[in-house]
Amino acid sequence: MISQASYTPIVVIGHGNSGSGAIIDYLRGRPDVYDPLKEEFRLIQEKDGLADLEKSLTGSFDICAAAPAIEKFKNLSFRLGRRSRKITLRPRLGLGYSNSHPEYNTLIEEFLRNITEYKTKKQWTSNKLDFTLPQWVMFKLFKTSPYHNSIPVRHEKFENAAHSLIQKLFAPPNEFSSHTSIDQGGSFFSPLKSTKYYGDKRRVIVVTRDLLDVYTERQSKHGKRAKNYVAYMESLAPHIRIDEYSDPKVERVSFESFIFDHEKEKNRICAFLGLDPDTRSQFDPNLSKKNVGKHKKHLSKKDQETIKQGLSAVWPFPTTWS
């Protein structure tokens, strides 16, 4: 049986440039909300993360897929624990979790032990395909394996271990903080299922934003062509599990409303989270007002109309085109 956290995990999620950082800044600015990482939590949804690992260990189980998945998760975990230099030849995704959380590496190692039933030096063909040239030479000459293959535990044990890892990572250090904030700790497309590792006490806030402003900040990623952005968003929209948004654990917040109708939205969010709305936060919504309506200065009328006409019917959330 999976034990539940004694605190309330607050998971804040948004699609790219959604303005979810404003909600995180508000929570981090409160003295009664704990944030152990102070970075986006990428361990679950990132490629080779916890979600991918669970998929590899369940369903149509195949040891040739499961064992490498554990090794890939291990590599990602420790990469996230380190702090990358600002300029590297390729992205390293080092977010410095072990600097922010002194027990991070210990908890990851404990989790890996808990999900491993047995270790073997046997290498499957799928492993050998991933060998680097030096690893392949060493293997052929000396039968030296670059790593052990791990035989995983049953799914039930894996789920218990995953829940235990997440609970320990985000547990407040004292009784003063009964709430913990987690930045981007789940998927915008599946806010309920992707956050299951946090337990039944979790509260998920999903932030949406005027799509014209989203495109304004992401133009270069779409070749500065509005029709490319429309096609991109049209392809993503069907994958949003809109049914999960009606769950009592999930609340959607508009970035624009949170900034311009801050007092009302703050009270609504606090009621949802079980926080005292009178507790002051260092967050100042006035500093974010410049990020609302940016498209008016940077997008042509033609591009604005292209996005409005293309996405009004397919985007599943109410959109007030500012």
N, C-alpha and C positions, 0 to 999 in steps of 0.2 A: 504494500500500500504506500502511496506517495504522500509524504508529510507536507503540510502547507507552511508557507513562510509566516513568521510572527509579525512581519511588517507588510506594508502595502507597496508593491512594486508599481511605479508609474512609468509606463512605456510610451514615449512620444515618437510618433512616426509621421513621415511626410514624403511625398514624391519629390523629385529633384527641384530645388529652389522653391519649396512650398512655403517657406517662412516658419517652419517648425522650430527653428533656432530661437524665435521670440518666446515660445512657450517654455523651452528649456531654460532660457535665461531668466524667465520669471521664477521658475521652480528653484533654480540654483541660487537665486537671490533671496530666497526665504531661509530663515534660520532653522526651520523645522523639517527641511527636506534634505536628505543625504544624497550625495553624488560621488561615488568612490572613484570613477574613472575620468570624469570631466572630458570625455571624448565620445565620439560615436561608438556604439557597441557593435562591432562588425563580426563577432564570433559566430553568430547564428546564421545570418542570411548570406554572408560572403561565400563565394565559390570555395568548396571544400570545408565549409563550416559545419556547425552542428546539424543544421537541417539536411545538408547533403549526406552527412555521415549517417544519420538515422535512415535515410532512404536506402543507403547501401547495405544497411544491416537488417532491414526488414523487407516485407513483401516477398518477391521472388529471390530468395537468398542465394548468393553465389559467393563462395569463399574467395574466388579470384577477383571479385569486385570489393568485397568487404574488407579484406586485409589491407590492400593499398589505400582504401578510404581512411582507415585509422591512421596510417602513416601521413597522409596528406593533411588530415585534421591536426595532427601533432605539429607538423611544419607550420601550418597557418597560425596555430595558437601561439607558438613561441615567436613567430614573426610579428604578430600583433603586440606581443609583450615588449618587444624592443622598440626603441625610438629611432626612426629613420632620419638620416640626414636630409636637409631640405632639398639638396640637389643630388640625384643619383642617376646612374646610366639607365636604370629602369625602375618602375615603381616598386617600392619595398613593402608598403602598407604597414610600416611600423608605427604604432600609435602609442607606444610607451605604457601599456597597461601595467607592467610589472613595476614601473616607477611610481605610478599613482596608487597601486594596490600591492603592498609588500608581499602578500600571500598569493598573488596571481599564479606564479609558476608552480608553487607547491600544490595549489588546488587543481591545476591542469594535470600535473603528474599523478595526483590522487585519482582524478577522473579516468585517466588512461589506464591505470591499474584496475579500476573498478569495472571497466568495460571489456577487459581482456581476460579470456578464459585460459588461454594457452599461447605460448610463443614458439615459433618454429623457424629454423633457418631455411626451410624448403622454399624455393622460388618458383612461382608459376610463370608461364609464358607471358602473361599480361604484365608481370613485374619486370621481366627482362626487356620488354619494349620500352620501358621508361628509364632504363639504365643510361647514364652518361657514357661517353667513350672510355674514360678511365675506369669506371665501375665495370663495364663490360670486359675490359682487358683483365682486370683483377679477378673477375669471376671465372673467366675461361682458363687463366693460368693457375690460379690457386683455389678455385671454388669458394672464394671469399664473397659473402653476401654483404651488400651495403647496409642492409637493415634486416631485422627479424620480422617475419610476418606474424601478425596477431590474430588469433582465432577469437571472435567476439563472444560476449555473453548473450543470453536470450533477450528478446525485446523488452520484456518487463523489467529485467535488471538494468538494461540500458536506460530506460525512461527514469527509473529511480536515481541512477547515477547522474543523469543530465539535470534533473530537478535539484538534486543536492548541490551540484556544481554552481548552478545559477543562484540558488538561495544563499550559499556561502559567499559568492562573489559580491552580492549586493546587500548583504545584511548590515544594517547600521551598527556602528561600534558601541552604541549605548542606547538606553531606553528613551533618550530625549527625542531622537528622530524615529518616528513610526512610519515614515514614508521614504522611499528611495526613487530617484529619477533615473531613467535609462534612455539615452538618446539614440534613436534609430535602432531600437532593439527588436524589431520585427519587420514584417512586410506590409507595405501600403496596400498590396493586392489581397492580402489575407490577414487582416489585423487580429483576428481571433485565434486561428490555428497556428499562425507563426509565432505567437507569444505564449503558447501553452506551457513552455518550460518554466514560466514564472509562477504558475499555480493559479488557483481559483480566486485568490485575493487581488490579482492584478487589475489594474485599470489602464485602459489603452486610449490615448488621445491621438486622433488622426487629424493632421492639419492640411487644409486645402487652400488654394489661392487663385486669384484671377489668372486664367490661363494666358491672357495677354501679357501680364507682367512676368509670368514664368518664361514665356518665349523670349521676351525682351532680354532676360539674363542668360538665355541658352541659345541665342541665335547662331553663334559660331559652331555649335554642335550639330546644327541642321543646315549648314551651308548658307546661312542667312536667307533661307527660302521658306516662307510661311507655309507653303503647300507641303513641304517636306515634314514640317512639324505637325501639320494636320494629319498626314498619313501615319506618322509615328504614333500619335496619340490615339488615332482610330484603331490601330493594331493592338494597343495596350488595353483600351477600355473594356473589351470583352473578358479580360482576365481578372478584372476586379470582382471579388466575391462580395457583391453589394449586400447579400443576405447577412453577412457577418457584422455589418455596420448597425444592425438593429439589435444586436446583443447588448444586454445591460452593462457588460464590461467595457463596451466601446463607445466613445463619444467623439463626434466630428466637430472641429472648430475651424471657423474661417479666419484666416490671417488678418484680413481687413477688419472684421468685426472685433477681433481681439485688440487691435491697435486703436481703432476709432471709437469703439464702444467698450472701452477697457473695463470699466467698473462693473458693468452688467455681465460681460463675458467672464471676468475674473470670478465673480460670485457664483456663476453657473459651473465653472470648472472646479472651484473649491467644494461646492456641494457634491459634485460627482466624485471627487477624490477623497472626501471626508477631511478636508483641511479647513482651518479657521480663516475665513475671508478677511478678518481684521488684522491678521499677522502681516506686517509690512514686508515687501520685497524691494531689493535694490534696483529692480528692473524699471526702466523709464520708457513707457510706450511712445513718448514723443520722439525719441531718437529713431524709431522705426517708421515714422510717418513718411519719410522721404522715399521709402521702398514701396509705397502704394501709388499706383497710377503712373509708374515709370514709363509705360508704353506710350503715353501721350507725347513724350519728348523724343522718343527713339524709334517709334514704328510709324510707317506711312499709313494713311487711311485705308489704302488698298490691302495692306497686310493685315490690318485690324479686321477688316470685313472678311477676308479669307479665313481667318481663324474663327471668327464668330459663326459664319455660315457653315463651316466645316465641322465644328465641334459642339455646337449647341444641342444637336439631336443625339449625339453619342456619349457625351460626358455624363456620367451617372449622378453627379452632384449639382445642386443648384448653383448657378453662376450668375452673379450680377456684374455685367460688363461695365466697369467703371469708366 
